Amino acid sequence: MEVAPLASRTLLRVGRGLAGVSALLAAIAVAGCGAPEFTYVANSSASTYFKVPYGWHKIGDAALAKELQTGGSSGAWSVAYDAGTAPSAGHAFSAGITKPFVFAVVGQLSSSESNQISYNGLRDFILPVTSAARQSAVQNSFPLTGFHLLRNAVLDPGQGVHGVRVVFNYTYPDGHIDTFDQVAYLNAEATKVYVLMIHCQTICYSKDQSEINTVMTSFTVRSP
């Protein structure tokens, strides 16, 4: 047996194998340099966190505060992301948007609000959900109709944080039906409220439900 030629052939095969491994590692490295899957949104002072798909667009803080009328609220913080190609703070409650719009609000409760707020108060925090709130809204010319409750769950994530998740449909005056998905929490002392809401047309919500659920279930609140 010719040892030298055999060794040469072995080294050649090993070299080719290493070259293949190098190419694979390079491909993995390139893939790892791609865009991240999510944008991570956090407010450390409020101990609040959630994530949205990376391609969703952040809404300007001033425009959002004006739309949600949170600019003058004590201790209020708000943030929003729009999955549409023409992002706008106005989509927070617009009829018939075809891509999800999500916003979060954290606010300080007064002592009287803290003593009075209930799970139903959390359900009705943004839009009327309970029967009593909807009846009152009708008397005050609330424009949305055709309420349909899809989900109503009590949440208890721990550390004294507690709240609800409600999913419901409303019909706008122009006939568009939108689905709203809301998580609302109180901290252990019931001094702060934390709300995450997402909505879009019902057909959009159905199509993107898995992605939307990922956003909603990522909403995390820690009691300080």
Secondary structure, DSSP 8 states (H G I E B T S, - for coil): --HHHHHHHHHHHHHHHHHHHHHHHHHHHHHHTS--SEEEEEEGGGTEEEEEETTSEE--HHHHHHHHT-TTSTT-EEEEEE-SSS--GGGGS-TT-SS-EEEEEEEE--HHHHHH--HHHHHTSSS--SHHHHHHHHHTT---EEEEEEEEEEEEEETTEEEEEEEEEEE-TTS-EEEEEEEEEE-TTS-EEEEEEEEEEHHHHHHTHHHHHHHHHT-EE---
